[in-house]
Amino acid sequence: AAESSATCCHQDDKKPQEKMSLSHSLLALAVVSQASAFVAPSAASGRLGAYKPSCVTRLRGGAASVSMADPKLSYFDARGVVEPTRLMLAFAGAKYEDFRYKVDMTPKPPAAVEFNADKEAGVLAVNMNRAPMLEVDGGKIGQSHAIARYLARKHDMMGSNELEAAQIDTLYEHVRDIKDAWVKMRFNPALDEAAKKEAMDKYLSDDLPEWCKKLEAAIGCFNGSGALSVGSKASLADVAIYAFLSGYYPADKKAEVEAAYAACPRLSAIVKAVGGNAGVQEWEKVRPVTAM
């Protein structure tokens, strides 16, 4: 999905077709959580890494205890484009602030008052007035994928050398291609609801299994083994694969997604191993409940 901008909030002067496109952007957020601030508790060592007390989550305007030296990841109160990064940080046991702008879905169009205020104040200029944004080491970073790669390097999840880093990036981009094919089909304005359902069913029954076979073959080109796609340690690619196959598609399509990669032993091993990490398990237990 593209970077998220709530410029659609309270802009009645938009043309109908523009408002429809912007509505799709907010549909991808579909925020319903009323979660308050929390600090994730500690957990025992996981299968591929140890979990430590880490993330502080707070909605815009809420209070939470977090060090000024900790990275601050700002996004909407939704999973969206940053959930793979949150999962990676949980896997690594990293400490950071998970800062969330609340979106009120009651009005039409929905409203993100605090986000719009920060946008107008220039707070989000680094990402062209969109979310997400990472504040770290006295600087700011925009673009969800740039943020993911930066944090992967910071937490030793981009391989052991430049070649492995490029291979990890290859798999990360392959995952993005597969997800983009789903988004392009699901939000195709030329399809009515019946045609869209037919296209979604075909994607899950035919296209996704074929994509998974190709991704499995690509993993086989690299020097990883078992649950490690590249090299001798867990990477951004492994977490991206897990996030894509375990939580990207609608919950009621879980059986179809699992069937799509059932014949792919490397993908299956990666999903099982990352999902078995104590930090990932704890994050999935305590993260705010949102529609997307």
Helices and strands as residue ranges (DSSP letters): H 16-27, E 38-39, E 56-59, E 72-76, G 80-82, H 83-92, E 97-101, H 113-120, G 125-127, E 133-136, E 139-142, H 144-154, H 162-186, H 193-202, I 203-207, H 208-219, H 236-247, G 251-253, H 254-261, H 265-275, H 278-286
